[in-house]
Amino acid sequence: MSTSPFKNDILKGQVALITGGGTGINFGVGLVLGGHGAKLAITGRRPNVLEEACQKFKAQGIEAVGFQGDVRDAKSCEKVIESVLKHFGRVDLLVNGAAGNFLCAAEDLSSNAFQTVIGIDLLGTFNMSKAAFNALRDSKGSIINISATLHYGATIYQTHASAAKAGVDSVTRSLAIEWGKYGIRVNGIAPGPIADTEGMKRLGAGIGEEVVAGKIPLQRFGTTQEIGFAALFLASKVASGYISGDTIVVDGASWLSRESFVTPEIYQHIAEGRKQEQSSKPAKQSAKL
Ligand SMILES: NC(=O)c1ccc[n+]([C@@H]2O[C@H](COP(=O)([O-])OP(=O)(O)OC[C@H]3O[C@@H](n4cnc5c(N)ncnc54)[C@H](O)[C@@H]3O)[C@@H](O)[C@H]2O)c1
């Protein structure tokens, strides 16, 4: 991990539950939260993935435990929360990171496939938040929903995930206003393209960073650690205690940047023409009184 600007014990005594925490961005979030003192519980459907991830966390000195669960199933979420409470006695932070996505043209997208993605991303976020409600009310904890920027404009071949993440952002805002009175903060993080993740492998269509980077204002992919630090900021009551209902975009300004008709070459041409025009004008006479 790059040297952290935060003290390494700011989450000491806190327990974070991360859905889909065995892989990718969510695993990276776990490394940063755990690296700052949080104990981790991760959940997902594949026990071997959870086991492997916990070994990696432990190798970094992070206490971590995996509980198998499917966020689409409300009962399964309740069981996971029960297990976390039994194991650690509390839940201070819930990170809803579980998601499914793939490229598919809308005309080829089956109803079932659409429903599956809505089930994992949107219903899963609600199910786990609801299951964790009592524990979070007790700890005056918070929720971080991992969203995306797909739906800020619209994203071709991702009707399903765009709709799901739009719903996730809506849940973030609704829960923030309903659960604020219990001291529960609810926020989101919308990552842009993040290197070395399943998401980029599947959705980047094999196009490398060197090709895509030019279209990103900060000229590179983000890292899972950068999403982790955004999560750490939102997890810290001292740093972000008055932030709730917000979704922080961590995308190198990607979604703001649209392909323009005016390319850098065209702009250069215009700017040079302007310079020439100005240099050919006679110097301004000083104004006479
Ligand atoms: N990778 C990116 O560039 C990117 C960009 C924007 C948003 N995101 C979001 O970041 C998060 C992580 O994405 P990632 O690219 O690291 O992918 P990932 O596939 O590594 O993460 C998704 C996780 O969810 C788990 N999961 C899937 N279905 C589940 C279910 N029914 N119950 C429990 N767990 C389940 C998977 O096992 C996996 O661990 C997702 O919410 C994704 O939408 C990623």
PDBQT file of the ligand as one rigid body, heavy atoms in Angstrom, charges set to zero:
ROOT
HETATM    1  N1  LIG A 301     -14.153  -2.575 -12.191  1.00  0.00    +0.000 N 
HETATM    2  C1  LIG A 301     -14.531  -1.360 -12.450  1.00  0.00    +0.000 C 
HETATM    3  O1  LIG A 301     -13.809  -0.642 -13.174  1.00  0.00    +0.000 OA
HETATM    4  C2  LIG A 301     -15.813  -0.811 -11.864  1.00  0.00    +0.000 A 
HETATM    5  C3  LIG A 301     -16.292   0.429 -12.311  1.00  0.00    +0.000 A 
HETATM    6  C4  LIG A 301     -17.460   0.939 -11.732  1.00  0.00    +0.000 A 
HETATM    7  C5  LIG A 301     -18.104   0.253 -10.722  1.00  0.00    +0.000 A 
HETATM    8  N2  LIG A 301     -17.627  -0.960 -10.305  1.00  0.00    +0.000 N 
HETATM    9  C6  LIG A 301     -18.298  -1.646  -9.181  1.00  0.00    +0.000 C 
HETATM   10  O2  LIG A 301     -17.330  -2.073  -8.223  1.00  0.00    +0.000 OA
HETATM   11  C7  LIG A 301     -17.755  -3.281  -7.605  1.00  0.00    +0.000 C 
HETATM   12  C8  LIG A 301     -16.705  -4.356  -7.764  1.00  0.00    +0.000 C 
HETATM   13  O3  LIG A 301     -16.481  -4.616  -9.132  1.00  0.00    +0.000 OA
HETATM   14  P1  LIG A 301     -15.218  -5.450  -9.697  1.00  0.00    +0.000 P 
HETATM   15  O4  LIG A 301     -14.974  -4.977 -11.067  1.00  0.00    +0.000 OA
HETATM   16  O5  LIG A 301     -14.120  -5.436  -8.718  1.00  0.00    +0.000 OA
HETATM   17  O6  LIG A 301     -15.873  -6.907  -9.893  1.00  0.00    +0.000 OA
HETATM   18  P2  LIG A 301     -15.891  -8.282  -9.094  1.00  0.00    +0.000 P 
HETATM   19  O7  LIG A 301     -16.584  -9.240  -9.985  1.00  0.00    +0.000 OA
HETATM   20  O8  LIG A 301     -14.517  -8.629  -8.637  1.00  0.00    +0.000 OA
HETATM   21  O9  LIG A 301     -16.800  -7.970  -7.812  1.00  0.00    +0.000 OA
HETATM   22  C9  LIG A 301     -18.123  -8.394  -7.665  1.00  0.00    +0.000 C 
HETATM   23  C10 LIG A 301     -18.222  -9.316  -6.472  1.00  0.00    +0.000 C 
HETATM   24  O10 LIG A 301     -19.607  -9.588  -6.205  1.00  0.00    +0.000 OA
HETATM   25  C11 LIG A 301     -19.737 -10.951  -5.873  1.00  0.00    +0.000 C 
HETATM   26  N3  LIG A 301     -21.114 -11.400  -6.137  1.00  0.00    +0.000 N 
HETATM   27  C12 LIG A 301     -21.718 -11.561  -7.334  1.00  0.00    +0.000 A 
HETATM   28  N4  LIG A 301     -22.979 -12.014  -7.162  1.00  0.00    +0.000 NA
HETATM   29  C13 LIG A 301     -23.180 -12.126  -5.827  1.00  0.00    +0.000 A 
HETATM   30  C14 LIG A 301     -24.272 -12.523  -5.032  1.00  0.00    +0.000 A 
HETATM   31  N5  LIG A 301     -25.434 -12.892  -5.586  1.00  0.00    +0.000 N 
HETATM   32  N6  LIG A 301     -24.144 -12.514  -3.673  1.00  0.00    +0.000 NA
HETATM   33  C15 LIG A 301     -22.956 -12.135  -3.107  1.00  0.00    +0.000 A 
HETATM   34  N7  LIG A 301     -21.889 -11.749  -3.819  1.00  0.00    +0.000 NA
HETATM   35  C16 LIG A 301     -21.991 -11.744  -5.161  1.00  0.00    +0.000 A 
HETATM   36  C17 LIG A 301     -18.714 -11.665  -6.759  1.00  0.00    +0.000 C 
HETATM   37  O11 LIG A 301     -18.395 -12.933  -6.257  1.00  0.00    +0.000 OA
HETATM   38  C18 LIG A 301     -17.546 -10.683  -6.679  1.00  0.00    +0.000 C 
HETATM   39  O12 LIG A 301     -16.733 -10.993  -5.566  1.00  0.00    +0.000 OA
HETATM   40  C19 LIG A 301     -19.097  -3.622  -8.259  1.00  0.00    +0.000 C 
HETATM   41  O13 LIG A 301     -20.146  -3.097  -7.470  1.00  0.00    +0.000 OA
HETATM   42  C20 LIG A 301     -19.018  -2.908  -9.581  1.00  0.00    +0.000 C 
HETATM   43  O14 LIG A 301     -20.295  -2.653 -10.137  1.00  0.00    +0.000 OA
HETATM   44  C21 LIG A 301     -16.499  -1.516 -10.868  1.00  0.00    +0.000 A 
ENDROOT
TORSDOF 0
